[in-house]
Amino acid sequence: MIGSLRGSLTFKQAPVVIIECNGVGYDVETPMSTFFELPALGAEVFLFTHLLVREDAQILYGFATDAERALFRSVLRVRGIGAKIALAILSAMSVSDFGRCIEYEDTAALSRIPGIGKKTAERLVIEMRDRIDKSATGGSPATPAPQGPKAEAVDALVALGYKPAEVNKLIAKLDIEGQSAEDIIRLALRRSVS
């Protein structure tokens, strides 16, 4: 198993990069989150890797952080999810954002990722619920991601005793574009009692 690569970045064209290590060029597929962090061509690069062996191919995937790789591996264990969708998830959101979607059962946000429909999003929430804390953080506590007004409002409403699924349904019905967290909370509370 190839666990990581350190070498010279000789080619990059999203989502594929080639890393040359001791005269051997490794073809590596990356999520966009990793691709955007790569240095210029010719610079040294280090990636955590996952080797996927199939009947027709051996594909090497590369990640900027161990947490991304852990989430990729965990998502691959969900029934009906392949490497292409796992890469799409990491390209669309950070590890902590994905954890938040699972925690708050935000299937709407997951459904906006290419290749994920409503049923797949629901399956992700159900199957990832118990493993997200360990897999998404690589076994250590995650650094909190900066929160937007919607995330702050969701956290506050959950703290008030609302269920995450209720909060997501409630906020989905509101026009929250450009609203502050306080305004979103106020609108959601009014909506919940009307």
N, C-alpha and C positions, 0 to 999 in steps of 0.2 A: 504494500500500500504506500502511496506517495502522500505524506502528511503535510508537506510544505515545500515551497520552492524559493530559493534565493538566487537571483542572477540578473543578467542584463535584459532590459526590456527592448526587444528588437523590432516588434511590430504591435500596433494596436489599431483595431478597427472594430468598433462595438458590435457584438459583445466579446469578440475574440482577441486575445493577446498572445504573443509568443515570447516566452522567457528563455533565454539561452543560459544554460548552466553547464560549465565545463565542456563547451563545444556541442552540446545537445540542445536543440530548440524544442521546448514543450509548448504545444498548442493548448491554451487554457481558455475556457469560457467563464465570463464573470457577470455578476449582476451589475446594473448601471451604478449602484451605490459604490461599488469597488472601482469600476471603470473610471468614474469621475475623480477618484482619489489618486490615480496612477501618475507617476512622474513623467517627464519628457522621455522620448526615445533615447536609448543609450544609457539611461540612469539605472542604478541598481534598484531592484524591487523585491519585496518579500510578500508572498501570499500563502495563506493557509489553504490547503487543497483537499478535495474529495474526488476520488477516482470511482467512476461509475462504469461497471463492466456489464455489457449486454452481449447478446449473441452476435450482433452485427457491428459492434463498435466498443471502443474503450474511450470514455470521455473524461477529461480532467477539468474540474471546476475550481476556480480560485476565488478567495475572499480576503478582504482587507483585515477582518477581525475574526477571532475564534468564535465570537457570539454569532456572527453571520453564518459561519459554517455550521455551527450547532443547530441553528434554526433551520437551515437548509436540510440537514440530515433528519431533523425531527419532522418537518413537513413532508418529506419523501415517504415517511411511514404511514401517512394518512391515505386511506383507501381512495384510489382514483386520482391521486396527485402525482404527477411526474416531475422530472427535473425542469422542464420548460416552465411549468406553472410556479414551481418553487423559486426559480430565478426571477419570474415576473413579480412575485411577492416582494422579494428583496430589492428589486429595481423600483418598485412603487412606494415602498415605505421602509422606515428604519425598523430595527429589531424591537425597539421600545414601542413604536407606533403599532406594530403588529401585535405585541403583547397587550396593548391597550384595547385593540379591536376584539381580541379574544376575551379579555376580562369583562368588557362592557357589552359583549355579544353584538358588536357593530357589524352585522352582515351587510349592511348597505355600503359601508366603506370597502369591505372585502370584495363585494360584487362589482365595484368599479375597476378592479384590476383585470386586465385583459386575460381571458381564458377562465375566469371564475364567474359562474352563474350563482343564482340564489341558493340552489341546493348544495353546490360545492362549498359555498361560504358557510352555510349552516353546518355541514359536515366538519369543516375546519374548526369551527367554534366548539363543537361537541368533542371532537377527538383531541384537540390541542389544549383544552381547558386544564387538564391535570398535568400536562408536561411543559407548559409554556414557561413557568418560573425557572425550571432547571435548564431547559434547552435553550431558551432565548438569551439567557445571560451567561451561558457556558458554565453554570454552576455557581456563579457569584452574583451579588446584587447589581442590578443595572443602574447606570447613571441616569437620573431622570432627564427625559428629553424636554426641550422647551415646549411649554404648552400654549396652545392657541385659546381664544375665547371659548370655542365650542368644548374643548377638552376640559377647561376649567369649570364650565357650567355643568358638564356631565359629572365630574368629580363632586361638585357641590351638591347636586341633586341626589346622587347616590348616598352621600354623607347624611342627607336629610331623611333617608330611609326608602327612597324609591329604588325599584329593581332596575339594573342596568338595561334590560330589554325594554322596560316601560319608558325609561328616559330616552333611549334611542328612537323609539316610535314617536314619542312626544316631540322631540326636537326635529325629527324628519318632517313633521307637518308645519313647522314654523319657517318664516323667512328670516334667516339669521345673518344674511350677508352684511358685513360691515358693523355688526352689533358687538357690543362689549359683553364680557362674561356676565356681568350684572344684569344687563338688558335681556340676555338670553334666559337667564334664570327667572327673571320677572315674567317674561312672556310664557315660559313653560309652566310656571306655577298658575298663572291666570288660565291657561289652556286646560290644565289638569282639573280645575274646579268648575269649568264651564260645561 
